[in-house]
């Protein structure tokens, strides 16, 4: 049963319910003009439409989850499945091939043993599609008749519709919370499994990162999973070099655009600056690898630094800083522009210069928004992967020299989760431990930002 077909049916029946409910409510007004109905006809229509559409969509989601299992049980119970192996990879492959041909996803099977299963799959799919449509229409008709029968001049349709909308808004607001909770639970579970192989002390304080996916999981892994070089590379590239570039340039550009720029200049510069946020990171990676990194290497060697690498933390950090300038600039711009004009005018009236007003009045008053933009930029920089892969390599080095190659936590997460590694091996599980630590670091940064924002909001409100 196609999801698009079910959605179309739900929308169509919902529209019919809305028209029928609205027509019945309109008849109330025409029948007795002396009494005004409790709710307008539109709310009666929406009440019927919601009772038709919402249960139908809920059943569609449930049926699409159950139908593949019902189809598979029907096929396995057929005579054609008697020749299948009892279990194993070959059995799953034959069933998958037959299902793909039956649904039209594949033109033909590669294994002749899967050919007898095609017709049972088609018959089962058609049968359960018809059953699903009949059940869906039955549910829609029953709900429509029940909701339609409840409509009368004293029926509080508006209150019930608004409650339904409020419930939908609450569910939508809970999606982010539940998603975060699910991510956290999965990270904790896999991190605990990883710490069953590697000591947390060795992981958090070790200085050598050299995982071997081909090694035995039962071997001593403590000296291979020291994550300090990864944490240092992430902080050095994303939170130090990139911020040295992004914070001054972003803040100064925001000050210029809000306080000094002509409106016609601002109309061109602000969109041009924000375009940087829409450039794909792979483009920045190419720019860093092909232009910035070789330029930095050549300049370093020209001044006598012969060991400068062609892949360096400095190149990745500089390009990353340029990439996140719009995050700092846009938030600072909006925050400065939102400062009440009376504060700026009062400062100028007291004899302060424009630069003194910006430094002593506008920036402190807009500091919550500026800090929020900086925290957003740091989170974006810490999570960046492509620029680091292309410009700073994947070598886990613990060094303070920005001309050497380094790597970050996110790069190693990608490296550990790609390939043929088993999810029972510490090399693969280490990606979850790294993600959990990165999650905690981001959470701490957010708490710090909230404390700073709260402090200065209390001072200026």
N, C-alpha and C positions, 0 to 999 in steps of 0.2 A: 504494500500500500504506500503510494507515493506521499511523502510529507507535503509536497506542494499541492497535491490534490486535496488532502485533508484540510490544509490551510484555506484553500479556495472554497471548499464546502463550508467550513466554519464561518468564513467571512460572508458568504452568500446567505446562509441560514440566519446569521446574526442580523444582516440587513433586512431580511424578510420579517424577523421578529421585531426589529425596531419600527418598521413601517406598520405592522399590525398593532403593536402596543400604542403607538402614537395615534393611529386612527381610532382605536377604542377610546382613548382618553379624550380625543377631540369630540367624540360623540357625547361624552359626559357633558361638556360645555354647551353643546347645541341642545341637548335634551332639557337641561334646567339652567337657564341663564341667571336665575336669582341666586344660585349658590355657586361659589367659585371652588373648583377642586383644590385639594391640598397641594398637589404638585402639578407642574405644567406637563403638557403632552409629551414633550421631548424626554422628560425623565421617565415616564412610563415606558416609552419606547426603548430607552437605554436599559431599563430594568429587564425587559423581556430579552433584549439582545445579549446582555451579559449572561443571563441564565441559559441561553442557547449556546453562545460561543465558548464560554469558559469551561463548562463540563465537556463539551465536544473536544476542545483542544487538550484538556487533561486526559481524556480517554485516548486521543490520538498518540500522545506521548507514551502512555502506558502500553498501548497496543503495538507501537513500533518497537518497543523493548521486548515484548513477549513474542511477537510474530516470528522472528528468526529462530527462537527456541522451539516453537510449535512446529514450524516447517521442518527443522532438523529432526525432531522426534518422529514426524510423519514419514520422512524419507528413510530413517533408520529402521522403521517398522515395516517397510515395504520389502517385497521379495528381491528387488534389485540390490539391496544392501547386504544380502546374505553372503555374497562373495568378498565383502570387504574384510581387511584385517581387523582383528579385535581392538587394537589400539596402536598408537605410534604415529610417527610423522607421515608415513605413506597414506594412512587412513585419512588424516586431516587434509593432505594434499589432494586426494581424489575427490573428497567432498567439496573442497574449495573450488576446484576446477569445474565440477558439475554445476555448482551454484552460480559461478560466474557466467557460464554459457546459458543457463536457464534464465538469468536476469538480463542477458544481453551485454554484460560487461566484457565478455571475451567472445571472439568469433567461433572458436572451436577448442576442443580439449587436446592436450598433448599426449595424454595417456589413454589408451583404448579402454582400460578398465573403468574409467570414469564415465564413459558414454552411456551405459545403462541407467545411470543415476540422473540423467538430465530430465527425462520425462517425469519421474517422481517429484523432482524439485519443481518443475513447472506446474504440475497438478496441485501440489501442496501450496505453492505461492498463490495460484489463482483461487483456490478454495478458501484460504485464510484471508485473502484480500476481500472476497465477497462477504465472508463472515464479518470482517472488520467494518465494512461499509454498512452492512445491515445493522450491526450493533450501534455504530455511530449515529446512523439516522434515527434509530429507535430512541437513543438517549436524547438526541436533539428534539425529537417530537414530544417526548414525555416532558422534558424540561420546559419546552415552549408552551404546551397546554397548561402545565401547572402554574407557570408564572403569568400566563395570560388570564387564567381564571381568577387570579388574586387582584387584578386591577379593578378599582372602583373609585368613586370620587373622594373617599376619605383615606385612600391608601397613600402612605408616606413614601412614595417612590423616590423622591429626591434624597431623603435621608439615607435610604438603603443604597442608592447608587453612589453617594458620596462616601459611605462606609466602604464600599467595594473599591473605590478609587484609593481611599486611604490605605486599605490593606495592600493594594498593588504597590503603592509607594513605599510602604514599610518593607515589603518583600524585596523590592529593588534596592533599598538602602542596606538590607542585610546581605546582599550578594557579595559586596566587597569584604564584609566582616567574615562571612563564612568561607570565602575563597582564601583569605589570609590565614584563617584557622586551619583549613585543609592543607595549605602549603606548609604551615608550621608543623602540623602533625606528621606529614610525610617526611619532612626533613629530620625531625627528631627521631622517628623510627629508624630510618636508614643510618643516621649518625650513630645511634646506639649500636647498630650492627657493625659499623666500621670500628668503633672503639672496642669491640670484641676482638678485633685483630691487632689494633694498634693502640698503645696507651695514649690517653689524652695529653699527658705531659710531653711525650715524645712528639705528638702532633703539634701542639700549641707552642712549644719552645724549641723544637728541633731546627737545625740550620741547614739541613740537606734535604732537598726534594728530588728524588729520583725513583719514582714508582716503576715497577716492572710488571705489566699485566700478564706476562708469561711465567712468572715465578709461582711456586706453590703457595696457596693461601695459608697453609699451616706453618710455613717458614717464618722466622723472626723478621718482621717488617718494620720495626721501630726506627732503624737508621735510614729508611727510605722516605718517610713521610713527615719530615720536618717542614712545617708550613711557614716558618718565619720569612724566608725569601719571598714567598708569594704575598704575604701581608705587607711586607716592606715595599715590594714593587707596586702594589695597588695604591698604597698611601703616597709613595714617591711620585708616581706618574699622575694619578688621578686627583689626589688631594693637595699636592704641593706644587708641582710644575704647572699643571693645568690651571690651578686656582691663581697662581702668580700672574698668569696671563689673563684669565677670565674676569677676576674681580676688579682690578683697576680699570681695564678697558671697558668692561660692562658698566661699571658705576660711573665712570667719566662720560661715557656716551649717553647714559641716561640723564646726567646733569646737564650736558650740553643740549640735548633734545628738549628738555622741559624748561630750561631757564635762559638759554642763550640763542637757540636756533630760531631763525625766521620760520613762520608757519609753512611757507612754501618749501623751505628746505626740509623741515620736519616731515612734511607729507611724502617726500622722496626717501629720506634717509631711514626712517623707522621701518617701512616695509622692506627696504633693502637689507637692513640689519636682521630682521626677523626671517628673511629667506634662508639665512645660515642654518636655522633650526630645522628646515625642511630638506636640507641636502642629505642624501643617504650616507650612512657612515662608511660604506665601502668606497665612496668617492673620496672622502677624507683620507681613508686608508691608502688609496692609490696616490693621492697628493703627498702624503707623508712619506711613503716608501720610495716614490720616484723623484720627488723634488726636494722635500725638506731634509730627509735623512742624508742623501748624498751631499747636499749643500753644507750641512753641519759637519759632516766628516771631512770634506775638503777644507773648510775653514779651520777646523781643529788641527789638521795636518800641516796647514800652511803656517801655523804659529808654533809648530814644533811638537804637537801631541800626536805621536805616531801610532799609538794604540787605540785611537778613536775607531769605534765600530761603525759599520755601515747601517746597523740597526741599533738604535740607541733610545734610552728612556727620554732623553731631551726632545728628540723628534716627535715621539708619540705624545708627550705631554704638551708640547707647543701646539700641535694640530688639534689635540683634544681641547685645549684651552680656547682656541678660536671657535671650535664647534659649539661650546657651551656659553659663549658670550651672550647670545640672545636670551638665555634663561636668566642670567643676572640682570641684563639690561632691561628686559621687558618688565620684570617684577619691580625693579627699582624705579623705572619710569612711571608705572602705574601708582606706586606708593608715594612718590614725590608729588605727582600731579594731584593725588587725593588729599594732601595736606591742606587744611583750610587756608584760604587766601588771607584771612585776618591775621594769622600768625606771621606770614611773610610781610604783609603791609605794616604790622606793628613793629617788626624788627627794623624795617627800613625807616619808619617814622622816628624811631629812637636814634637814628644816626648811623646804624650799621651799614656797611657796604654790602653789595650783592654777594660777594664771596664769603663774607662773614655770616650773612644770613643763611647761605647754603650750608656752611660748615657747622654753625651753632644752633640753627633752628630747623631747617628743612630735613637734613640728614638724620638728626636724632629723632625727629617726629616720624619720619618714614622708616626708621630702623626695623620695625617688625617685618614689613614687606621686603626690605632689602635682605634681612637674614633669611627669610623664607626662600627668596630667590637663590641665595648662595647655597642653602641646604639642598635645594632642588638640583642645582648645578653639580654639587659634590656627589649626590646620589647618581646623577646621570653619568658623571665621569667614572665613578667606581664601577658601575655596571657596564662600561664600554668594553667591547671585545675586539671588533674588527680592526680598529686603528692599532691596537697593541700587537695583534698578530702580524700585521703587515709592516709595522715600523719598528717594533721593539723586540720581536722574536718571541720564542717560547722558552728561552733559557731562564731557569730560576737562579738568579745571581743575587747575592746579598752584598751590595756595594753602594757607596754613596756617590760614585762617579756617574754623572748623568750621561756621559758619552759611551757607557757600556750597555750591552743588551740586557733587558730584564723582561719579566712577565708578570701577569696579575692573576688574581684568583679566578676571574671569569674565564680567562683563556684556558687555564688548567681544567676548569669544570667542563668546558667544551671538549678538550682533548681527552679527558677521562671517560666521557659519555659517548664518544664516537668510536666506531670500530667494532670489533668482534668480542670485546671484553665481557666477561660474565658478571652478572649482578651479585654474585656470591664472592667475588674477589675484592680484596681491599682496595685495589687500584680504582675500580669503578665506584665503590662505596665512598671513596675519599671525596668524590665530587659533591656528595650530599653533605659531608662534614664541612667542606669549604663553603657551600651555600648557606649552611646554618650559621657559620661564623659571620659571613657577610650580612646575613639577615640581622643578626644581633648588633653588628656595627652600625648598620643603617638605622636600627631602632634607637640606639644610643644617641646618634646624631640628631634624630628627630626630637628626642627628649631634651637635648641641650638647646635646640632651636626653640622649642616651646617655652623653656625657662627664660631664655633671652627675650622672646617676644612678650611674655607675660610681665616681665620686669619693666620693660620700657612702655608697654601699654598702660600700666598703672601710673607711670610718671607723667604721661602726656594726655591722658583722658580727663 
